[in-house]
Amino acid sequence: MAGSGKTTLLQALAAHLGATDTPAYLINVDPAVADLPYEPNIDIRDTVDYGAVMEDYQLGPNGAILTALNLFATRFDQVLDLVTARAPDVDYVLVDTPGQIETFTWSASGAIISEALAAALPTVVLFVVDTQRASSPMTFVSNMLYACSVLYKTRLPLVVVWNKVDVAPAGCAQGWMGDYDGLSDAIGDDPSFAGGLARSMALTLEVFYEAIRSVGVSALTGEGLPALLAAIADAAAEYEREVAPDVAARAAAAAAAAEERQQGHLASFRPSATGHGATSPTPPPR
């Protein structure tokens, strides 16, 4: 989520891993970020000039982010070659994405990037939430709906990261994830449409909570980072156990479909026995 501190969290993770001599590879795919608190190994800004895209195509901020990601995605095979070449030497590949869900998770270029990574390496999604923005039941349910949409779209193991616990503890939000009655009581008897919708969505999301992990952290102080790394390791094991076979099956199906299309195109160019271009037998002499 935008403003949740995801870039600061990535910097904190990189610093924590560096302090424990754990090698990591850092990638930034947010073209609009002005300054990074870490030094990325690969940076989209070295390939695409966000400001120039905005000016040349007369786009707004989100339109320019989408266009920059589209341009970057056309070369992501080269990025993937670099990542897979370094993968044996590192324990983590950390990717910093744009915070706007609609510009990455629900865009074609975002899907290309996430699916390419998931096909090559065990991949886990961190959904970072500003804990202060989930302090009320309504905003909590809203954030969980966003997280559910990310899980649905990516089909990858997901960890909800409640960031900024140094400002607002995550205990209340994490408690609501496992206690529908408590959340319903917090919503109260609000007769409005929003209140009824929140109660309905909260009940529906109970099944969703069973499929995700939740960790409270502070990117500023480093609190909770070991627990986050443990949750990532657990999610990576889930990827190997449940997601990798599905990814392989989808890749095989896509390859078979591509081969079938290619054969169909080749067949359309072959002259038929009776069609145009066929050679007629020479008639016998009289």
C-alpha positions as CSV (number, residue, x, y, z in Angstrom):
1,M,0.0,0.0,0.0
2,A,1.2,3.5,-0.8
3,G,2.5,5.3,2.3
4,S,2.8,2.1,4.3
5,G,6.6,2.3,4.6
6,K,7.4,-0.5,2.2
7,T,10.6,1.1,0.9
8,T,11.8,1.8,4.4
9,L,10.9,-1.8,5.3
10,L,13.0,-3.1,2.4
11,Q,15.9,-1.0,3.6
12,A,15.5,-2.3,7.1
13,L,15.4,-5.9,5.9
14,A,18.5,-5.3,3.7
15,A,20.3,-3.8,6.7
16,H,19.2,-6.6,9.0
17,L,20.4,-9.2,6.5
18,G,23.7,-7.4,6.0
19,A,24.3,-7.3,9.7
20,T,23.9,-11.1,9.9
21,D,26.0,-11.7,6.8
22,T,23.0,-13.0,4.8
23,P,23.5,-12.1,1.1
24,A,20.5,-10.4,-0.6
25,Y,19.8,-9.0,-4.0
26,L,17.8,-5.8,-4.2
27,I,15.6,-4.7,-7.1
28,N,13.6,-1.4,-7.4
29,V,10.7,-1.4,-9.8
30,D,9.1,1.8,-8.6
31,P,9.9,4.4,-11.3
32,A,8.4,7.3,-9.4
33,V,10.5,7.1,-6.2
34,A,12.6,10.2,-5.8
35,D,15.2,8.8,-3.3
36,L,16.0,5.3,-2.1
37,P,17.4,4.7,1.4
38,Y,19.3,1.6,0.0
39,E,21.5,0.9,-3.0
40,P,19.6,-1.5,-5.4
41,N,21.4,-4.0,-7.6
42,I,18.8,-3.3,-10.3
43,D,16.9,-0.1,-10.6
44,I,14.1,0.6,-13.1
45,R,15.1,4.3,-13.0
46,D,18.3,3.4,-14.8
47,T,16.2,2.1,-17.7
48,V,13.1,4.3,-17.8
49,D,13.0,8.1,-17.0
50,Y,9.6,8.5,-15.2
51,G,9.7,12.3,-15.7
52,A,10.4,12.1,-19.4
53,V,7.6,9.5,-19.8
54,M,5.1,11.9,-18.0
55,E,6.2,14.8,-20.2
56,D,6.5,13.0,-23.6
57,Y,3.2,11.2,-23.3
58,Q,1.3,13.9,-21.4
59,L,0.4,11.6,-18.6
60,G,-0.5,12.0,-15.0
61,P,1.4,10.3,-12.2
62,N,-0.3,6.9,-12.3
63,G,-0.4,6.8,-16.1
64,A,3.3,7.5,-16.2
65,I,4.0,4.7,-13.7
66,L,2.0,2.3,-15.7
67,T,3.7,3.3,-19.0
68,A,7.2,3.1,-17.4
69,L,6.4,-0.4,-16.0
70,N,5.2,-1.4,-19.5
71,L,8.4,-0.3,-21.0
72,F,10.4,-2.1,-18.3
73,A,8.4,-5.3,-18.6
74,T,9.5,-5.6,-22.3
75,R,13.0,-6.1,-21.0
76,F,12.3,-8.0,-17.9
77,D,13.7,-11.2,-19.5
78,Q,17.1,-9.5,-19.2
79,V,16.5,-8.7,-15.6
80,L,15.4,-12.2,-14.9
81,D,18.7,-13.5,-16.5
82,L,20.7,-11.3,-14.1
83,V,18.6,-12.5,-11.1
84,T,18.8,-16.2,-11.8
85,A,22.5,-15.9,-12.5
86,R,23.0,-14.4,-9.0
87,A,20.4,-16.6,-7.2
88,P,22.8,-19.3,-6.2
89,D,24.9,-16.8,-4.3
90,V,22.2,-15.0,-2.4
91,D,19.5,-16.0,0.2
92,Y,17.0,-13.4,-0.7
93,V,15.9,-11.4,-3.7
94,L,13.9,-8.3,-2.4
95,V,11.8,-6.4,-4.9
96,D,10.4,-3.0,-4.1
97,T,7.2,-2.3,-6.1
98,P,5.0,0.8,-6.6
99,G,2.7,1.2,-3.7
100,Q,-0.4,1.8,-5.8
101,I,-2.1,-1.6,-6.1
102,E,-3.8,-0.6,-9.4
103,T,-0.5,0.3,-11.1
104,F,1.3,-3.0,-10.3
105,T,-0.8,-5.9,-9.0
106,W,-3.7,-5.2,-11.4
107,S,-1.6,-4.1,-14.4
108,A,-0.4,-6.3,-17.3
109,S,3.2,-5.3,-16.7
110,G,2.9,-6.1,-13.0
111,A,1.6,-9.5,-13.8
112,I,4.4,-10.2,-16.2
113,I,7.0,-9.3,-13.6
114,S,5.4,-11.2,-10.7
115,E,4.7,-14.3,-12.9
116,A,8.2,-14.3,-14.3
117,L,9.7,-14.2,-10.9
118,A,7.4,-16.9,-9.6
119,A,8.2,-19.2,-12.5
120,A,12.0,-18.8,-11.8
121,L,12.3,-18.6,-8.0
122,P,10.2,-19.3,-4.8
123,T,8.2,-16.1,-4.5
124,V,6.3,-14.6,-1.6
125,V,4.2,-11.4,-1.5
126,L,4.5,-9.0,1.4
127,F,1.4,-6.9,1.8
128,V,2.6,-3.9,3.9
129,V,-0.1,-2.0,5.9
130,D,0.4,1.1,8.0
131,T,-1.0,-0.1,11.3
132,Q,-2.4,3.3,12.1
133,R,-4.6,3.1,9.0
134,A,-6.2,-0.1,10.3
135,S,-7.0,1.1,13.8
136,S,-10.8,1.4,13.0
137,P,-12.9,-1.7,12.0
138,M,-13.9,-0.1,8.7
139,T,-10.3,0.7,7.6
140,F,-9.2,-2.7,8.8
141,V,-11.8,-4.5,6.7
142,S,-10.9,-2.3,3.7
143,N,-7.2,-3.2,4.0
144,M,-8.0,-6.9,4.3
145,L,-10.1,-6.7,1.1
146,Y,-7.1,-5.2,-0.6
147,A,-4.9,-8.0,0.7
148,C,-7.4,-10.6,-0.4
149,S,-7.4,-9.1,-4.0
150,V,-3.6,-9.3,-4.1
151,L,-3.7,-13.0,-3.0
152,Y,-6.4,-13.7,-5.6
153,K,-4.5,-12.0,-8.4
154,T,-1.0,-13.3,-7.7
155,R,-1.9,-16.8,-6.4
156,L,1.3,-16.7,-4.3
157,P,1.9,-17.1,-0.6
158,L,1.1,-13.8,1.2
159,V,2.3,-12.3,4.4
160,V,0.4,-9.3,5.9
161,V,3.0,-7.0,7.4
162,W,1.6,-4.6,10.0
163,N,4.2,-1.8,9.8
164,K,4.9,1.1,12.2
165,V,4.1,-0.8,15.4
166,D,6.4,1.7,17.2
167,V,3.6,4.2,16.6
168,A,0.5,2.0,16.8
169,P,0.6,-1.6,18.1
170,A,-0.7,-4.3,15.8
171,G,-2.3,-6.4,18.5
172,C,-5.8,-5.1,17.8
173,A,-5.7,-5.7,14.0
174,Q,-4.1,-9.1,14.5
175,G,-6.8,-10.0,17.1
176,W,-9.6,-9.0,14.7
177,M,-8.1,-11.4,12.1
178,G,-8.9,-14.4,14.4
179,D,-12.0,-13.1,16.2
180,Y,-15.0,-12.3,14.1
181,D,-17.2,-11.7,17.1
182,G,-14.7,-9.2,18.5
183,L,-14.6,-7.4,15.1
184,S,-18.4,-7.4,14.8
185,D,-18.7,-5.9,18.3
186,A,-16.1,-3.2,17.3
187,I,-18.2,-2.4,14.2
188,G,-21.2,-2.1,16.4
189,D,-24.8,-1.8,15.4
190,D,-24.1,0.8,12.6
191,P,-27.3,0.7,10.5
192,S,-25.7,2.3,7.5
193,F,-24.8,0.5,4.3
194,A,-21.1,0.7,5.2
195,G,-21.7,-0.9,8.6
196,G,-23.7,-3.8,7.1
197,L,-21.1,-4.3,4.3
198,A,-18.2,-4.3,6.8
199,R,-19.9,-7.0,8.9
200,S,-20.7,-9.1,5.8
201,M,-17.1,-8.7,4.5
202,A,-15.6,-9.5,7.9
203,L,-17.5,-12.8,8.0
204,T,-16.5,-13.7,4.4
205,L,-12.8,-12.9,5.1
206,E,-12.6,-15.5,7.9
207,V,-11.7,-18.1,5.4
208,F,-9.1,-15.8,3.8
209,Y,-7.3,-15.4,7.2
210,E,-6.6,-19.1,7.2
211,A,-4.5,-18.8,4.1
212,I,-2.2,-15.9,5.2
213,R,0.4,-15.1,7.8
214,S,0.5,-11.9,9.8
215,V,3.5,-10.1,11.4
216,G,3.8,-6.8,13.3
217,V,7.1,-4.9,12.5
218,S,8.7,-1.5,12.8
219,A,10.8,-0.6,9.8
220,L,12.1,2.3,11.8
221,T,13.4,0.4,14.9
222,G,13.8,-3.1,13.4
223,E,11.2,-4.6,15.8
224,G,9.7,-7.8,14.5
225,L,12.1,-8.4,11.6
226,P,13.3,-11.8,12.8
227,A,9.6,-12.9,13.0
228,L,9.0,-11.5,9.5
229,L,11.9,-13.5,8.1
230,A,10.5,-16.6,9.8
231,A,7.1,-16.0,8.2
232,I,8.8,-15.5,4.8
233,A,10.6,-18.8,5.2
234,D,7.3,-20.5,6.1
235,A,5.6,-19.0,3.1
236,A,8.5,-20.0,0.8
237,A,8.1,-23.6,2.0
238,E,4.4,-23.3,1.1
239,Y,5.4,-22.1,-2.3
240,E,7.6,-25.2,-2.9
241,R,4.9,-27.5,-1.5
242,E,1.8,-26.1,-3.1
243,V,2.5,-23.3,-5.6
244,A,5.5,-24.6,-7.5
245,P,3.6,-27.6,-9.0
246,D,0.7,-25.3,-10.1
247,V,3.2,-22.9,-11.7
248,A,4.9,-25.7,-13.5
249,A,1.5,-27.0,-14.7
250,R,0.5,-23.6,-16.0
251,A,3.8,-23.1,-17.7
252,A,3.4,-26.5,-19.4
253,A,-0.2,-25.7,-20.5
254,A,0.9,-22.4,-21.9
255,A,3.8,-24.0,-23.8
256,A,1.4,-26.6,-25.2
257,A,-1.1,-24.0,-26.2
258,A,1.7,-21.9,-27.9
259,E,2.9,-25.0,-29.8
260,E,-0.7,-25.8,-30.9
261,R,-1.1,-22.2,-32.2
262,Q,2.2,-22.4,-34.0
263,Q,1.2,-25.7,-35.7
264,G,-2.1,-24.2,-36.6
265,H,-0.4,-21.2,-38.3
266,L,1.9,-23.5,-40.2
267,A,-0.9,-25.7,-41.3
268,S,-2.7,-22.6,-42.7
269,F,0.2,-22.0,-45.0
270,R,0.5,-25.5,-46.3
271,P,-1.3,-26.0,-49.7
272,S,-4.1,-28.5,-49.5
273,A,-4.6,-31.3,-52.1
274,T,-7.5,-29.4,-53.7
275,G,-6.8,-25.9,-52.6
276,H,-5.1,-23.0,-54.3
277,G,-1.6,-23.7,-55.3
278,A,-2.0,-27.5,-55.5
279,T,-0.3,-29.2,-58.4
280,S,-2.7,-31.1,-60.7
281,P,-1.7,-34.4,-62.1
282,T,-0.5,-34.4,-65.7
283,P,-3.4,-35.8,-67.9
284,P,-2.5,-39.0,-69.9
285,P,-1.7,-38.5,-73.6
286,R,-4.5,-39.3,-76.1
